[in-house]
């Protein structure tokens, strides 16, 4: 009962603060959302972030109130946020619903395609701009989104006529984890005209068989694990008599986060998987 009374008091103070304070207090609930706040130059208004918010480096200095297990509601309320930015599809739906039920000001951003990144930037700009006395946040967001959209358009045009190649895309070796048709990385692969050998899988992130990979003979092996390239090569070394596909290692923090930085890593992938000539 005592804890419930304290929580109610905190909530009352929080809602009152959010409605009267002139200074924004922003909380982000996913690493890419933290990065977008920095991109819009609103980091001075951040009060908390999520686990793994590490770009730019300054982001790691903020307290974390979100992890893969869920949200720390007591910490969130104690920080008296005026704006909370959530990840639709990443944060638990019940957690987002609870924040809204508590009367907090929440923007939930969803990213289904590469084009959605520009929309997210604009939506975030509007969300933050509504609480400022000028329109500089939205103006900045529109400029950044426009530049991203133009760069994405140019990449689609550049790689549109490439010959399609097959790839095995995986993140873990033990167990061997790949991606199916519902996985985000397929959007990046398709831009490079790369077809994942498990694209038929109804499971977005399936555990797969090494023997199946060897039988499929993909043109390239793409790894997105944070481990030394030497370790990845050691894993495939015993099978090199059967499969000789080149290994391409990519940075998951770039390829799996919904920010403009993803385009540079897609270019790396496209250039590393150019049609082979013999």
C-alpha positions in Angstrom: 0.0 0.0 0.0 2.8 2.3 0.9 4.5 1.7 -2.5 1.2 2.3 -4.3 0.8 5.6 -2.5 4.3 6.7 -3.4 3.8 5.7 -7.0 0.6 7.8 -7.2 2.4 10.8 -5.7 5.2 10.4 -8.2 2.7 10.2 -11.1 0.9 13.3 -9.8 4.1 15.3 -9.7 5.1 13.9 -13.2 1.9 14.8 -14.9 1.9 18.3 -13.3 5.4 18.8 -14.4 4.8 17.7 -17.9 1.9 20.1 -18.3 3.6 23.2 -16.8 7.4 22.9 -17.5 8.9 24.9 -20.3 12.0 22.7 -20.6 11.5 19.4 -22.3 12.7 16.3 -20.6 13.1 13.5 -23.2 13.4 9.8 -22.6 14.2 7.4 -25.5 13.4 3.7 -25.3 15.7 2.3 -28.0 19.2 3.0 -29.3 18.2 4.3 -32.7 15.7 6.7 -31.1 18.5 8.1 -29.0 20.6 8.6 -32.1 17.7 10.4 -33.8 17.4 12.8 -30.9 21.1 13.6 -31.2 20.6 14.0 -35.0 18.0 16.7 -34.3 20.4 18.3 -31.9 18.1 17.9 -28.9 20.5 15.9 -26.7 20.6 18.7 -24.1 17.0 17.8 -23.3 17.6 14.0 -22.9 17.3 12.7 -19.3 17.4 8.9 -19.9 17.9 6.4 -22.7 17.8 2.6 -23.2 20.4 0.0 -22.9 23.0 -0.1 -25.8 22.4 3.6 -26.6 26.1 4.1 -27.6 26.1 6.5 -30.6 27.3 9.1 -30.5 29.6 8.3 -27.6 28.0 10.9 -25.4 24.7 8.8 -25.4 26.3 6.2 -23.2 26.6 8.8 -20.3 22.8 8.9 -19.8 21.0 6.6 -17.3 19.2 3.7 -18.8 15.5 3.0 -18.1 14.8 0.4 -20.8 16.2 -3.0 -21.7 15.1 -6.1 -23.6 13.2 -7.2 -20.5 11.1 -4.1 -20.4 10.9 -0.6 -18.8 11.8 0.7 -15.3 8.6 2.6 -14.7 9.6 3.9 -11.3 12.8 5.4 -12.7 10.9 6.9 -15.7 8.3 8.5 -13.4 11.0 9.8 -11.1 12.7 11.6 -14.0 9.5 13.5 -14.8 9.7 13.3 -18.6 7.7 15.6 -20.8 8.3 13.5 -23.9 8.9 9.7 -24.2 9.9 8.2 -27.6 9.1 4.5 -27.9 9.8 1.9 -30.5 6.7 0.3 -31.9 7.7 -3.3 -32.6 10.7 -3.2 -30.2 9.3 -2.1 -26.9 6.6 -4.3 -25.4 3.1 -3.1 -26.5 1.9 -3.4 -22.9 4.7 -1.2 -21.7 3.8 1.5 -24.2 0.2 1.2 -23.3 1.0 1.6 -19.6 3.0 4.8 -20.2 0.1 6.2 -22.1 -2.3 5.1 -19.3 -0.2 6.9 -16.8 -0.8 10.1 -18.7 2.7 10.5 -20.2 3.3 12.1 -23.5 4.4 9.3 -25.8 5.4 9.0 -29.5 5.7 5.5 -30.8 7.7 5.2 -34.0 7.4 2.2 -36.3 9.8 1.3 -39.0 8.8 -1.3 -41.6 10.8 -0.1 -44.7 13.9 2.0 -45.4 11.6 4.8 -46.6 10.0 4.9 -43.1 13.2 6.2 -41.6 12.6 9.6 -43.2 9.0 9.6 -42.0 10.2 8.8 -38.4 12.6 11.7 -38.5 9.8 14.1 -39.5 7.3 12.6 -37.0 9.9 13.1 -34.3 10.6 16.6 -35.3 6.9 17.5 -35.2 6.6 15.8 -31.8 9.4 17.8 -30.2 8.7 21.0 -32.2 5.2 21.2 -30.8 6.7 22.0 -27.4 9.1 24.7 -28.5 8.6 28.4 -29.2 10.2 28.2 -32.7 10.0 25.7 -35.6 13.8 25.0 -35.7 13.4 21.3 -34.7 10.9 20.5 -37.4 12.9 22.5 -40.0 16.0 20.6 -39.1 14.1 17.3 -39.3 12.6 18.1 -42.7 16.1 18.9 -44.1 17.6 15.7 -42.6 14.7 13.5 -43.9 14.9 15.1 -47.3 18.6 14.4 -47.6 18.2 10.8 -46.4 15.4 10.2 -48.9 17.4 11.6 -51.8 20.4 9.4 -50.8 18.2 6.3 -50.6 16.7 7.1 -54.0 20.1 7.4 -55.6 21.2 4.0 -54.1 18.1 2.3 -55.3 18.8 3.7 -58.8 22.5 2.8 -58.7 21.9 -0.9 -57.8 18.6 -1.5 -59.6 20.2 -3.3 -62.5 22.6 -5.6 -60.6 22.5 -9.3 -61.2 20.7 -11.1 -58.3 22.9 -13.2 -56.1 22.2 -15.5 -53.2 23.6 -15.0 -49.7 23.5 -16.7 -46.4 22.9 -14.0 -43.8 23.5 -14.9 -40.2 24.1 -13.4 -36.8 25.0 -16.3 -34.5 27.0 -19.5 -35.2 26.0 -21.4 -32.1 23.2 -21.9 -32.6 23.2 -21.0 -36.3 20.7 -18.1 -36.6 19.6 -16.6 -39.9 16.7 -14.5 -41.1 13.4 -15.3 -42.7 10.9 -13.3 -44.8 9.8 -11.0 -42.0 13.3 -9.8 -40.9 14.3 -6.2 -41.3 17.6 -6.9 -43.0 15.8 -8.1 -46.1 15.1 -4.5 -47.1 18.8 -3.8 -47.2 19.6 -7.0 -49.0 17.0 -6.3 -51.7 18.5 -2.9 -52.4 21.7 -4.7 -53.3 19.8 -7.4 -55.3 20.8 -10.1 -52.8 18.4 -12.9 -52.0 18.7 -14.7 -48.7 18.6 -18.5 -48.9 16.1 -18.7 -46.0 13.8 -16.0 -47.4 11.1 -18.6 -47.6 11.0 -19.1 -43.9 7.9 -17.9 -42.1 10.0 -17.4 -38.9 11.7 -14.0 -38.9 14.8 -15.2 -37.2 15.0 -19.0 -37.6 17.6 -21.4 -36.2 18.9 -23.1 -39.3 20.9 -26.2 -40.4 24.5 -25.9 -41.5 24.0 -28.8 -43.9 21.3 -26.9 -45.7 23.5 -23.9 -46.1 26.2 -26.1 -47.6 23.8 -27.7 -50.0 22.5 -24.3 -51.2 25.9 -23.0 -52.1 25.2 -19.3 -51.7 27.3 -16.8 -53.6 28.3 -14.9 -50.4 28.2 -15.5 -46.6 27.2 -12.3 -44.7 27.9 -12.2 -41.0 26.6 -9.5 -38.7 27.9 -10.7 -35.3 30.2 -8.6 -33.1 33.2 -10.9 -33.1 36.6 -10.9 -34.8 36.6 -11.9 -38.4 39.2 -14.5 -37.6 36.7 -16.3 -35.4 34.2 -16.3 -38.2 36.7 -17.7 -40.6 37.7 -20.4 -38.1 34.0 -21.5 -38.0 33.9 -22.0 -41.8 37.4 -23.4 -42.2 36.4 -27.1 -41.8 33.8 -26.7 -44.6 35.9 -24.8 -47.2 36.2 -28.0 -49.2 32.5 -27.9 -49.7 31.7 -24.1 -49.8 34.0 -21.4 -51.0 31.7 -18.4 -50.7 33.5 -15.2 -49.7 32.7 -13.9 -46.2 31.4 -10.4 -45.8 31.3 -9.0 -42.2 29.0 -6.1 -41.5 28.3 -3.9 -38.5 24.9 -4.8 -36.9 24.7 -1.5 -35.1 24.6 0.2 -38.4 22.6 -2.2 -40.4 19.9 -3.0 -37.8 19.3 0.5 -36.4 16.8 2.7 -38.2 18.9 5.9 -38.8 20.4 7.5 -41.8 23.8 5.8 -41.0 22.3 2.6 -42.3 22.9 3.7 -45.9 26.7 3.8 -45.6 26.6 0.2 -44.4 24.3 -0.9 -47.2 26.8 0.6 -49.7 29.5 -1.4 -48.0 27.4 -4.6 -48.5 26.6 -3.8 -52.1 30.2 -3.1 -53.0 31.5 -6.2 -51.2 29.0 -8.4 -53.1 29.6 -7.3 -56.6 29.0 -9.9 -59.2 31.9 -12.3 -59.2 33.9 -12.8 -62.5 36.1 -15.8 -63.1 
